[in-house]
Amino acid sequence: MDTGRNDLLGELASDAALERSDFLVQSTDQLRRFLDHHKERIAVLGGLTLIDDEPDYLSIAPDLTFRSRSRFQDELTGEWISETEVIESAAELVELYNPADIYAAFGEAAREAAGMSPEPTASADLLETAGISTEETLGISGEDPYAAAADSWAAGQGQEAPLDADDDEQAAHRLYDLALEYQEGSQRSEAHLLEQFEGMAANLVSVIGDLVIVDDDDERLVLTANGKFRAEVVPEDSEGIWRNLETADELVEFYDPTDVFGDLADALAEAYPSVAPELAGEDAAEGDAADGDGDGDDGAADASEDEPTA
C-alpha cells in the first residue's frame, strides 16, 4: 500500500479525533454556562423533566445533576431491563446527548411547565406564537434575539448577567426563550465546526477520493473528494422520500459532529488498518480466537469421523 496515502489518511483520522475532542470541550463549556446561568430558576422550578419518551428519559434535579434512563434486553432471560443513571457533570451529558437536543428539550420542558402548547422551533413568528412579549426576550433592541445570542456565543464573548424572574411561570417563559437561543447557537457552532474541518481536510481527501462514512437503508453520509460532507436521509415524517443534505447547516439538523468525526475515523480505520494499527491488532486477535474455537470443533468432528462404525 502507498505509504504516502496512509500518511494522508492518518492525518485525516487524527484531525477528526482532535475536532471531536475540541467540539466536546466547547459544548461542555457552553452547557456549563447555561446551567450556571439558570441554576436558581431550575431550583425554584424544582427541576425539570426534559425527555420522557419511552424508553428515553432525561431530567434535571434542583442541584443540576441529571437522571437518564436506559433500556436494554438481558441476553440470558430475554427480559427488558431499565436502569437509571445519575449524570453529575455537563461533560458526561454531552458525551451522551447532542447539545442541540439538550437545549431543545429545555425549551419544550419550559413551554410545558408554562402551560403553552408545543410550537415548532423553526417558526418565523416564534415569539408571537409563543405568547412572549418583546420586553421578555433577551435580545438587544432592533436585533433578532436568537441570532444575536448565537453570534455572541460563537464569538466567545463573555456571559451576561444572570436573568431573574418573579415567579415560576415567568422563569419558565424566560428559560424557554434562552434555551431556544442556545439551541440556535449550538447548531451554528456545529455547522461552523464542520465547515472548519472541511477546509482543513480538502487537500487530503482530494488525494484519497470519496469516503463513505455511513451507508444504511435510510441514510448515506459521504466525505466527497472535494472536501465537503454530503448526505442523503429519509426523515421520519417524509413517507420514505429521501432528502439531500448539501450544506453544514442542513447536516447538523440530522447529525451530531461528534458522531460524524468518530464515524469518519472508524471508516478510515476499517478501510485502511495501518492508520490505526492498535484497532487492527484487536480485530486480528478476536479473529484468531474465533478461528481457534472453530479448529477445535473441526478436530472433534474429524475424530468422530475416524471412529469405526459397528
Secondary structure as UniProt FT lines:
FT   HELIX           3..45
FT   STRAND          48..53
FT   TURN            54..55
FT   STRAND          56..60
FT   TURN            62..63
FT   STRAND          66..73
FT   TURN            75..77
FT   STRAND          80..87
FT   HELIX           90..96
FT   HELIX           99..113
FT   TURN            114..115
FT   TURN            121..122
FT   TURN            124..125
FT   HELIX           126..130
FT   HELIX           134..136
FT   TURN            141..142
FT   HELIX           145..154
FT   TURN            155..156
FT   HELIX           168..208
FT   STRAND          211..215
FT   STRAND          219..223
FT   TURN            225..226
FT   STRAND          229..233
FT   TURN            236..237
FT   TURN            239..240
FT   STRAND          243..245
FT   HELIX           248..251
FT   TURN            252..254
FT   HELIX           257..271
FT   HELIX           273..275
FT   HELIX           277..306
//
